[in-house]
Amino acid sequence: MFKEVPVLKFIALTRIVRLLWSSYDIQNLVSECFLEGYQTQGKWNRIEESLKLKICNCLIVPHELQMVMSSLVKPIGGCIKNFIDDIYSKYYLPSNFMGIFSWTFLGIIDAKKTAKAVIKDVNLLITERYEIACTYCLQDEIPILWSKLPETSKYDYLHDIRYIPTLPYFPVYWAYYMTAQLYVLDEKVREEHSVPITCHYFGVLQARKIVNQVAVEYFIQKLSIQEKEEYLRVFFSSLEFPLVMENYSPSNSYVCDVIYSLLKQMTENKRMSIFEENAYHILKNFLEFPYGGMFLEIESVVQKFLTHDQRKALYRRYKETIRYFVFRTVGSNSRKRKLT
């Protein structure tokens, strides 16, 4: 499974669109959008439309490629917008922010590498740099930043009970980790939530809540076998219901990052048991950028778990989104099959 990889065409087109997002005029528009103190979807849509016009009017390429690149503007822009929202406040955005981002070959932001670059910015408060490092579980950088924190900040992370039921949880977790007191955090989590869970299990739940793939990968490794089995059951069952974030926008467009990561870690037997119960809702998420190229590979494995109506619904969605899913199968020259 997961033998589908992007072809050179896909990699090249996503790179071109990223470079267009990095152009001086577009970066200025993005900065204005974030630093003016308020954002609207209409304002962001206008930035996307201006970029699409640039593709149509300034790039001398075949019309088909223009259409593909125009379809990539929104998903790549969404990655940029979400990361800026997560990392920076409305008061500060570095002028070279696009140059800070690291990208995967799939055309999405590498959150961990990007966070490592962000925390080098001395214009950010030391507490902000520490919290970013904690959010993305940068184990090598956290001790250095912890040592630079004011004692009052350390005290707040360790003793301010308000942090336990609300965000940010990760800076609190790492504060207890740095002081070798995770057993104390276990007790506080159980006391606050009246359920017998560990601080690691609470951490993976928080990571799912904010769709943080890096944190999910860190915390799930800390779970016992029983905790991991329970979490996987709860996680995949929850895909049926769109997760809504605090800003009331559906976050499922990036849940596919977490799904992809978890499925890769499983044995074939475990994957099949998960597919048997949740095939349709897993496949729906793989029709999101950039994983659609893997859709047919997974669908061919789990088709027996789909109803006729589910297959029809998936095929309709697949036809709508296939334009930028340009993948090939490792070890073969081409792959052509239809969803039936």
Protein Blocks (a to p, Z undefined) as FASTA:
>chain_A
ZZbccdfklmmmmmmmmmmmmpmklmmmmmmmmmnopacfklmmmmmmmmmmmmmmmmcc
dfklmmmmmmmmmmmmmmmmmmmmmmmcckbccfklmmmpccdfkopacfklmmmmmmmp
mkbcfklmmmmmmmnopaklmmmmmmmpcfklmmmmmmmmklmmpccfklmmmmmmmnop
mmmmmmmmmmmnopacdfklmmmmmmmmnopaklmmmmmmmpcfklmmmmmmmmmmmmmp
ccddfkopafklmmmmmmmmmmmmpcfklmmmmmmmmmmmmmmmmmpcfklmmmmmmmmm
mmmmpcfklmmmmmmmmmmmmmmmccddehiabdcdddZZ
